[in-house]
Amino acid sequence: LAEAKLEALLTNDPAMGVFRHVDAGYRRAAEVAEERDVRIPMTPTIRD
């Protein structure tokens, strides 16, 4: 159980950071999400 919780923490928490940066409009965050196959549930507006 502890191993599953740790894996969830180490994958979900960083992904939320990527979500927030993509949502804020950072192009590099959108590029990283695409490179790493991170599914972004919203359509971002990139604002450089």
N, C-alpha and C positions, 0 to 999 in steps of 0.2 A: 504493500500500500504506500509506504513512504517513497519508494522508487517511482511509482506512478504519479504521486503528487509533485515530486521534484521535476519530473519530465514535463508535466503540465505547466509548472511555474516557469521553467526555462524556455519553453516554446511559446506560450500564450502571452506572457507579460511583455517580452520584446516585440512581439507582433503588434500589440496594442500601441506601442511607441511608434512603430511604422505607420499604423492606421492614422494616428494623430498627426504625424508629419505630412502624410499624403493629403489628409483632409485639410491641413493648413495651406496646402498648395506648393509644397517643396518638390520641385522636379526630381531631384536626386533621390528622394524617398520613393517616388513612384518608380524610378528606374530600378532601385534595389528591390522593391516589391516584385517587380516583373522578373528580374534576374533570379530571384530566390523562390519564385512560384508562390508568393504570399497573396492569397485571395483578398482583395479589398472590396468590402461589401457596398461601398458607395462610389459614385462617379466623381472623381476629383476635378477641381478646377485649378489648373497649374498657374501660379502667379509669379514665378521667378522672383 
